[in-house]
Amino acid sequence: MGKHIIVDPITRIEGHLRIEAVIDDNNVIKEAYASSTLFRGIETILKGRDPRDAGLLAMRICGVCTGTHYQRSIEAVEHAFNVTIPKNARIVRNLLQGALYLHDHTVHFYHLHALDWVDITAALKADPKAAAQEAFNWTDKPWGVGEGELKTIQERLTKFVKQGRLGLFANAYWGNKHYKLSNEQNLIAVAHYLQALDMQREASKMMAIFGGKMPHPQSIVVGGVTCVQDITNPARVAEFKSLLNKYTQFVKRAYLADVLMAGTVYADEALDGTGGGLKSFMSYGDFKLDDTGFYKAAQLFPSGVVLNGDLSKLIPLDQSKITEDVSHAWYKGKTNLHPYEGKTEPEYTGLEKKEDGMAYLKTKEKYSWIKSPLYDDNRVEVGPLARIVIGLAAKDKNITKYATSFLAKLGDKLNLGKAAPVSVVFSTVGRTAARAIETELMVDVMMGWVDELAANVASGDHSTWTEFDFDKVSKDAKGYGMAEAPRGGLGHWVVIKDGKIENYQAVVPSTWNAAPIDYKGRLGAYEAALIGTKVADPEQPLEILRTIHSFDPCIACAVHIVDTKGKELGSFKVNTSCSI
Amino acid sequence: MDRRDALMKMFSAKGVKVNTNRGEAYYSKLKETMQKRLNELRNAPAASKVDINKVLEAEGLTRRDFMKWASAACAAMMLPASFTPLMAEAAELMNRVPVIWIELQDCAGNSEAILRSDAPTIDELILETISLEFNETLMAAAGHQAEEHLDEAMKTFAGKYLCVVEGSIPLHMDGQYGTIGAKGETFEEHLLRVAGSSAAVVAVGTCATFGGVPAAAPNPTGAVGVQDIVKGKPIINIPACPANPANITGTILHFVLTGQVPELDHLNRPKFAFGYRIHDNCERRAHFDAGEFVEAWGDEGAENNWCLYKMGCKGPMTFNNCSVVRYNSGTNWPIGAGHGCIGCSEPQFWDKYAQERPMADTHFKAPTGGVEKTVDEFGLGLLTVAGIGIGIHAAISAAAGKKEEV
């Protein structure tokens, strides 16, 4: 008989997520279920509002992806109104979202994901001198890990551990035998964990320069951007550039080096495809590189679909082929609907409380607040790995260059005598590496965009907004904003009637990835990635966290769809006093 | 002008409704209370032994930087400069106050804000050096190990920890719209349990304070704020979307100093942060007074930093200190980036203020109505007074007044 594991809460993610897994006698995962246990109803709240205000509210779907929902919502309305924004506005939006990528990816790797690979307690036993030497194995210019720095950090850590309360680091899976880094490698990673806390602040300053604040920026409007003062002031632009310069150094000398180090040490898991999952991918494409208007402009990340790991065949993306299935989600409905028609009513059937006091998902029926989106009746994964895979399939020069460079370095470290095979990316390790690869690409292209903006403003173009006649364009319109959030393909669909929002649907990255089983019994991306993984110690399901975190879950994003007419089950009861 | 001067100017400005000078007797008594409290803390067993001086040293900051920060923090909390040494001492003792941070119906925006921090960088250092026992976004443990640690921390620090809450609480459908843990505890049960043995509850962000975005009309999940659920505990509300981390730090410092909650307004917001309007200290205020307004995005007025009132700025109705403290280490703030204030620290702001048109031209009216009276009347009163003598502006205010009465 196997064991049934519940991991709830999954921490170091955005939102509320539960994973249940059934393992066999050899501790191999045979069944896996992902469930979101929170629900808010933001699309319902958007109905009836002025479409020009939708962006501010839709942004609150998520405080992590923040600005990207803001942009998609405003693009959906601009698409409906057929408004093309000025060049300055396009570049500013690219810079805002680019900075969000930098912030999100580094925070994800160091603060949300690293502790699945890095054992902090082992770092205490490291020799700082040897660790400083070790760092040179992964880059020729290591960042902030000289012997002196490492000694200081180790002393701080030792002191922290000695006083007996570990706070945020308490009760984790330390000492688990699936932690494979050496003591010295652990120390390097821990040093960068602490330094990244400082660095990510710089990325949010970059966003604040053109966005006003972060999280939840406030400088984008239907038709353009409002930060005209910030783009016409050379000192502001220079400040952005200096922060970007600093970040570039950190990405290349710390982040990429650490991912290469982890990728090499955990190479077995990449080579045997642990956590590979669906192997079918989709990208909506993003970062418009010219001003030819909606869905015609050249893009940094190409759009498309690749099925079953077949990189030789790139399927062009057609948004009308996206549907959502609710067979295993807590909503009513039988047919799969396109987001324009998307209308759902909640049908919450609850968890099953068993004698052991635990509450289990009813996996044969409905078990999550997340729907199951399908592309042309296929289950697909989205995210940084999908963008790299689609880029390779599309033979995109930029993406191919950065991806092959990383694979070559990995092949070298593994003494393969050639580059590591592309197939290594179909794994948990590959998903984590893909994020680092595109971060390097991002810092390099952003530098060019800042110059492009400065040159355009210097040429006398101060335009930041395209005028439109609201009463005329908002009578009867519909549109979509589809692009790539840091976590993957994000789409907002809006239907507008007589100046008000009639219907609103968002299908977000974590909806694609964290979705439950579909009507044909096919698994969602998280679930598929867990199947077949061996757990070293069922009491410490480190491997589950590792694979789930590799997707960078953002669950508040994924769950937000409800119709107010939804049926409420159970009685209404409010406890208004503290239970003491 | 440095931060302290700016803050002092702000507190002494005309129209500010906070008493900034309470006389010698008041301050001596307060000092006595604080000193007593600090002595208690000094003698109490430490929750975490991280030493602020070592942290400063490691981060390359001098004692002088630290004292400068303490001085600004005093000003932010409306205390005379003579309190600076006490403030510094409080910061050094902050590691003795355990904090348990729970997330309910939220977007993690406030956790992210704390991570990115703002104001002097040292604020964040201090947040890192309190004993943060539980925070789902950052903690290493997961699943039952995480739950176990929460139970242990609650027991060890019973009656002593601050319970920080992010996110609203859904009440419809028996609270089942949000559950947590292997036993499927509802958010409401979870909140009552964790708040139950805390010393005080700090609600951060507008969702935890007033219901925020999930509670916007038609409030599909029946979302409410912490103060609607938790009774019999001191509650401090730090709204805004997300809350400014400087205000969270200020509140925690006050708790360390006095063992009590700071002085609050009628909405349980600390007066040191929410005692004045955005409009009172807005960098574009002179243009408002001169009747110079942005009339369309990207126009001449926008290029010249004119007033955003006609583009829907709700600064005159909104109580918060953004115009002085700003965001992301003082890098910028919404009005600085050319967009009006959306009133995010006010109850029901999504249904009242969060649109890009002045109140007079609002297309949208919340289906369920819901007007937060005091603040609104106050805001309109102000507009009317300020508008006199500015022909064009007075007309708008009058129109706004009429529409609002409907």
Boltz contact constraints between the chains, C-beta under 6 A:
constraints:
  - contact:
      token1: [A, 6]
      token2: [B, 182]
      max_distance: 6.0
  - contact:
      token1: [A, 7]
      token2: [B, 142]
      max_distance: 6.0
  - contact:
      token1: [A, 7]
      token2: [B, 143]
      max_distance: 6.0
  - contact:
      token1: [A, 8]
      token2: [B, 181]
      max_distance: 6.0
  - contact:
      token1: [A, 8]
      token2: [B, 182]
      max_distance: 6.0
  - contact:
      token1: [A, 9]
      token2: [B, 136]
      max_distance: 6.0
  - contact:
      token1: [A, 9]
      token2: [B, 180]
      max_distance: 6.0
  - contact:
      token1: [A, 10]
      token2: [B, 142]
      max_distance: 6.0
  - contact:
      token1: [A, 11]
      token2: [B, 136]
      max_distance: 6.0
  - contact:
      token1: [A, 11]
      token2: [B, 139]
      max_distance: 6.0
  - contact:
      token1: [A, 11]
      token2: [B, 142]
      max_distance: 6.0
  - contact:
      token1: [A, 11]
      token2: [B, 146]
      max_distance: 6.0
  - contact:
      token1: [A, 14]
      token2: [B, 108]
      max_distance: 6.0
  - contact:
      token1: [A, 37]
      token2: [B, 179]
      max_distance: 6.0
  - contact:
      token1: [A, 38]
      token2: [B, 178]
      max_distance: 6.0
  - contact:
      token1: [A, 39]
      token2: [B, 177]
      max_distance: 6.0
  - contact:
      token1: [A, 40]
      token2: [B, 105]
      max_distance: 6.0
  - contact:
      token1: [A, 40]
      token2: [B, 214]
      max_distance: 6.0
  - contact:
      token1: [A, 41]
      token2: [B, 220]
      max_distance: 6.0
  - contact:
      token1: [A, 41]
      token2: [B, 221]
      max_distance: 6.0
  - contact:
      token1: [A, 44]
      token2: [B, 220]
      max_distance: 6.0
  - contact:
      token1: [A, 45]
      token2: [B, 216]
      max_distance: 6.0
  - contact:
      token1: [A, 49]
      token2: [B, 364]
      max_distance: 6.0
  - contact:
      token1: [A, 50]
      token2: [B, 363]
      max_distance: 6.0
  - contact:
      token1: [A, 50]
      token2: [B, 364]
      max_distance: 6.0
  - contact:
      token1: [A, 52]
      token2: [B, 356]
      max_distance: 6.0
  - contact:
      token1: [A, 53]
      token2: [B, 355]
      max_distance: 6.0
  - contact:
      token1: [A, 56]
      token2: [B, 354]
      max_distance: 6.0
  - contact:
      token1: [A, 60]
      token2: [B, 107]
      max_distance: 6.0
  - contact:
      token1: [A, 60]
      token2: [B, 213]
      max_distance: 6.0
  - contact:
      token1: [A, 62]
      token2: [B, 107]
      max_distance: 6.0
  - contact:
      token1: [A, 63]
      token2: [B, 107]
      max_distance: 6.0
  - contact:
      token1: [A, 63]
      token2: [B, 108]
      max_distance: 6.0
  - contact:
      token1: [A, 63]
      token2: [B, 109]
      max_distance: 6.0
  - contact:
      token1: [A, 63]
      token2: [B, 112]
      max_distance: 6.0
  - contact:
      token1: [A, 64]
      token2: [B, 108]
      max_distance: 6.0
  - contact:
      token1: [A, 64]
      token2: [B, 112]
      max_distance: 6.0
  - contact:
      token1: [A, 115]
      token2: [B, 140]
      max_distance: 6.0
  - contact:
      token1: [A, 152]
      token2: [B, 58]
      max_distance: 6.0
  - contact:
      token1: [A, 163]
      token2: [B, 49]
      max_distance: 6.0
  - contact:
      token1: [A, 165]
      token2: [B, 48]
      max_distance: 6.0
  - contact:
      token1: [A, 167]
      token2: [B, 131]
      max_distance: 6.0
  - contact:
      token1: [A, 167]
      token2: [B, 132]
      max_distance: 6.0
  - contact:
      token1: [A, 167]
      token2: [B, 133]
      max_distance: 6.0
  - contact:
      token1: [A, 168]
      token2: [B, 132]
      max_distance: 6.0
  - contact:
      token1: [A, 168]
      token2: [B, 138]
      max_distance: 6.0
  - contact:
      token1: [A, 168]
      token2: [B, 139]
      max_distance: 6.0
  - contact:
      token1: [A, 169]
      token2: [B, 140]
      max_distance: 6.0
  - contact:
      token1: [A, 170]
      token2: [B, 149]
      max_distance: 6.0
  - contact:
      token1: [A, 171]
      token2: [B, 141]
      max_distance: 6.0
  - contact:
      token1: [A, 171]
      token2: [B, 145]
      max_distance: 6.0
  - contact:
      token1: [A, 171]
      token2: [B, 149]
      max_distance: 6.0
  - contact:
      token1: [A, 172]
      token2: [B, 140]
      max_distance: 6.0
  - contact:
      token1: [A, 172]
      token2: [B, 141]
      max_distance: 6.0
  - contact:
      token1: [A, 201]
      token2: [B, 116]
      max_distance: 6.0
  - contact:
      token1: [A, 204]
      token2: [B, 116]
      max_distance: 6.0
  - contact:
      token1: [A, 204]
      token2: [B, 328]
      max_distance: 6.0
  - contact:
      token1: [A, 205]
      token2: [B, 328]
      max_distance: 6.0
  - contact:
      token1: [A, 205]
      token2: [B, 331]
      max_distance: 6.0
  - contact:
      token1: [A, 208]
      token2: [B, 327]
      max_distance: 6.0
  - contact:
      token1: [A, 208]
      token2: [B, 328]
      max_distance: 6.0
  - contact:
      token1: [A, 208]
      token2: [B, 331]
      max_distance: 6.0
  - contact:
      token1: [A, 208]
      token2: [B, 332]
      max_distance: 6.0
  - contact:
      token1: [A, 212]
      token2: [B, 332]
      max_distance: 6.0
  - contact:
      token1: [A, 212]
      token2: [B, 333]
      max_distance: 6.0
  - contact:
      token1: [A, 212]
      token2: [B, 334]
      max_distance: 6.0
  - contact:
      token1: [A, 212]
      token2: [B, 337]
      max_distance: 6.0
  - contact:
      token1: [A, 213]
      token2: [B, 327]
      max_distance: 6.0
  - contact:
      token1: [A, 213]
      token2: [B, 333]
      max_distance: 6.0
  - contact:
      token1: [A, 214]
      token2: [B, 328]
      max_distance: 6.0
  - contact:
      token1: [A, 215]
      token2: [B, 109]
      max_distance: 6.0
  - contact:
      token1: [A, 215]
      token2: [B, 112]
      max_distance: 6.0
  - contact:
      token1: [A, 215]
      token2: [B, 113]
      max_distance: 6.0
  - contact:
      token1: [A, 215]
      token2: [B, 242]
      max_distance: 6.0
  - contact:
      token1: [A, 216]
      token2: [B, 241]
      max_distance: 6.0
  - contact:
      token1: [A, 218]
      token2: [B, 334]
      max_distance: 6.0
  - contact:
      token1: [A, 218]
      token2: [B, 339]
      max_distance: 6.0
  - contact:
      token1: [A, 219]
      token2: [B, 337]
      max_distance: 6.0
  - contact:
      token1: [A, 219]
      token2: [B, 339]
      max_distance: 6.0
  - contact:
      token1: [A, 221]
      token2: [B, 297]
      max_distance: 6.0
  - contact:
      token1: [A, 226]
      token2: [B, 297]
      max_distance: 6.0
  - contact:
      token1: [A, 226]
      token2: [B, 338]
      max_distance: 6.0
  - contact:
      token1: [A, 226]
      token2: [B, 339]
      max_distance: 6.0
  - contact:
      token1: [A, 227]
      token2: [B, 337]
      max_distance: 6.0
  - contact:
      token1: [A, 227]
      token2: [B, 338]
      max_distance: 6.0
  - contact:
      token1: [A, 228]
      token2: [B, 298]
      max_distance: 6.0
  - contact:
      token1: [A, 228]
      token2: [B, 302]
      max_distance: 6.0
  - contact:
      token1: [A, 228]
      token2: [B, 303]
      max_distance: 6.0
  - contact:
      token1: [A, 228]
      token2: [B, 338]
      max_distance: 6.0
  - contact:
      token1: [A, 229]
      token2: [B, 305]
      max_distance: 6.0
  - contact:
      token1: [A, 348]
      token2: [B, 176]
      max_distance: 6.0
  - contact:
      token1: [A, 351]
      token2: [B, 184]
      max_distance: 6.0
  - contact:
      token1: [A, 358]
      token2: [B, 182]
      max_distance: 6.0
  - contact:
      token1: [A, 359]
      token2: [B, 183]
      max_distance: 6.0
  - contact:
      token1: [A, 359]
      token2: [B, 184]
      max_distance: 6.0
  - contact:
      token1: [A, 464]
      token2: [B, 298]
      max_distance: 6.0
  - contact:
      token1: [A, 465]
      token2: [B, 297]
      max_distance: 6.0
  - contact:
      token1: [A, 465]
      token2: [B, 298]
      max_distance: 6.0
  - contact:
      token1: [A, 545]
      token2: [B, 142]
      max_distance: 6.0
  - contact:
      token1: [A, 556]
      token2: [B, 107]
      max_distance: 6.0
  - contact:
      token1: [A, 562]
      token2: [B, 220]
      max_distance: 6.0
  - contact:
      token1: [A, 564]
      token2: [B, 218]
      max_distance: 6.0
  - contact:
      token1: [A, 564]
      token2: [B, 220]
      max_distance: 6.0
  - contact:
      token1: [A, 568]
      token2: [B, 172]
      max_distance: 6.0
  - contact:
      token1: [A, 568]
      token2: [B, 173]
      max_distance: 6.0
  - contact:
      token1: [A, 570]
      token2: [B, 174]
      max_distance: 6.0
  - contact:
      token1: [A, 573]
      token2: [B, 174]
      max_distance: 6.0
  - contact:
      token1: [A, 574]
      token2: [B, 171]
      max_distance: 6.0
  - contact:
      token1: [A, 577]
      token2: [B, 231]
      max_distance: 6.0
  - contact:
      token1: [A, 578]
      token2: [B, 192]
      max_distance: 6.0
  - contact:
      token1: [A, 578]
      token2: [B, 196]
      max_distance: 6.0
  - contact:
      token1: [A, 578]
      token2: [B, 230]
      max_distance: 6.0
  - contact:
      token1: [A, 578]
      token2: [B, 232]
      max_distance: 6.0
  - contact:
      token1: [A, 579]
      token2: [B, 192]
      max_distance: 6.0
  - contact:
      token1: [A, 579]
      token2: [B, 196]
      max_distance: 6.0
  - contact:
      token1: [A, 580]
      token2: [B, 196]
      max_distance: 6.0
